[in-house]
Amino acid sequence: MSRTKSPRSIVELDVQLGTARRGVPHANSLRKWAQSAYLAHSTMHRGHRVKLSSIPAAVISLRVVSANESRKLNRLWRGKDKPTNVLSFPVGDDDILGEEGAFQLGDLAICAQVVAREAKEQGKLPAAHWAHMVIHGVLHLLGYDHETSRDAKVMEAIEVSVLQQFGFADPYEQSL
């Protein structure tokens, strides 16, 4: 698809399409969501009055995959024989630098069909669910998880805060 990096961007997002483009948000939207998650993490650990120039740049690869590719990846890496919405593959080494000294955070695989199906089933705007999956995936690349309820609360609070910046509702709020 494309590599997106605006002049003020601190996240370089390499977007690849492994399936039809239909329903997939523009690369600029994907980058904005990824960058907002990265900034939320960075400001949490550096304080709220942080200069953008003091946050190191990051590189993320995001591959939009088919249900078949998602299923294969999920089976290989997680032992689950079904497609899933997002898979995260962190580099896991703080010393890996990419272009212009940017940190290589890792790779995301987002399944377009699963995201579309879940958005419809859950009554969510497709863009809101895509934003959630990108933000969720980036937070996993940064080391967050939801294995315990305490960890889930921390991760979900960041997700909700970032989603609200874009006018999207809390994805964890139960609708009546």
N, C-alpha and C positions, 0 to 999 in steps of 0.2 A: 504494500500500500504506500506508505511514505514515512519519512522521518520528520518529526516535527520538533522545532526548537525556535521559539520566538526570542527576540533580543533580550528580554528580561527573564527568560525561562531558566530555571535551574534543573529541570528534568528534561532530559532528552529521551523521547519515546520512539522506539523503532517499532512501527506497526506493520505486521504481516498478515495477509489474508490467506487462510487455508480453506476457505469456504466462500459461498456467495456473499456479496457485499450487502445484500438486501437487509435492512433493519439495523445495520451496524452504524453507530454514530461516527461522525467525522473525526479524523485523527486529532484535530485541534481540541475537540471536546474531551476525547480520551486523555490527551496530555494534560489539560487543565485539571481534570479530576485526579489524575496521578500526582501532579505537582501539589495540589491542595492537601492530599494525604501526606505527602512527604514533608511539606511545610508544617502541617499540624504536629507531626512527630518531632520535627526539628525545633519548633518553638517550645514544645513541652519540655525538652531537655536542655534548652538554652535560655529559657525565660521568654516572656512575652514581648519585650522590647528588644528584638533582635533585628539587625540589619540583614537584608536579603543577601548582601554581598559576603556576609560572614558564614553563610550556609554553603557547604560544599555541593557542587553540582552532582547529579546522579544520572545514570543511564539505565533504562529499563527496556527490555524487549517484550512486546505484547503481541501474541499470535492469536488471531481469531480463528477458532477451529470448528470443524464439523462435529457432530455427535459421535461419529465413528472414531475420529482422531482423539476426542476427549475420552471416550471409553478406553481406547488403547493406552493412553497416558495414565489414566486413573488406575487401570488394572496393573500396569507396570510399576508405577511408583507408590500406589496406596493399597494395592491388593483388592480394589473394589471394581467389579466387572460391570460398570455402568457409566454413562456420561455424567459429568458434573458441571456446574456453572463456571467455576474458576479454579484453576490449579496454580500454585505458586512454587517457583523453583529459585530460592535465594542462592546467591553466589556464596554467601557465608564466610567471606574473607574480606575484612576491612581494608586490606592492603592492595586489592585489585583496582587499579585505576584504568579508566578508558581514555577516550579522546579528551584533550585539554584538561587532564587531571580529574575528570569526573569519576565518581565511584560507580562501579558496576554493581547494581543492586540485585539483578537477576532477571528471570523470565516469568511471564504470566501467559497462561493459556486460558482463553475465555471461549466457552462454547455458545455460539450465536443461537442455536436452536434451543438449548436449555434456558438461556436467559429470556428468550422470547416466550417460551412456554410458561416459565415461572411468572413472568410479568403479567401474562394474561390470567393465569390461575389465581394469582394473588391480588388482582385488580390494581396493579401498579402501572404508572406510565413507563413505557419501555426505556426511555432515557434515564429515568430515576433508577431503574433496576441496573442498567448498564453502569451508571455512575457508582452505585453501591458495589457492584462486582469489581470495578477497577480500584476503588478505594480499599475495599476489603483485601484484594490481592496485594496491593502495595504495602498495606500494613503487615501482611504476612511476610513479605520480603524484608521488612524492617524488624522482624522478630516477634511480632504480636501473634497471639493465638487465642483460642477460645476453648481450651481443654478443661479449664476449671471455671467455676462461676465467677470467681474474682477476676481472672484473666478476661473472660468474656465481657464483663461489665466495663473494664478499661477499654477494650477494643471497640465495643459497641458505642461507647460514649464518644470516642474519636470519630467513628463513622457517622454518627448522627450529627455531630457538630459540623463536620465537613459537608455532608449532604445539605444541611440547612443553609450553608453559604450559597448554594445554587438554587435554593427555594424548593428543595425536595423534602418530603415528609420523612419522619422516623420510620425506617423499614421494619422495625421490631414492634411497633405499636399495633396492637390487635384492633382490627376494624370490627365494628358491631354489626 
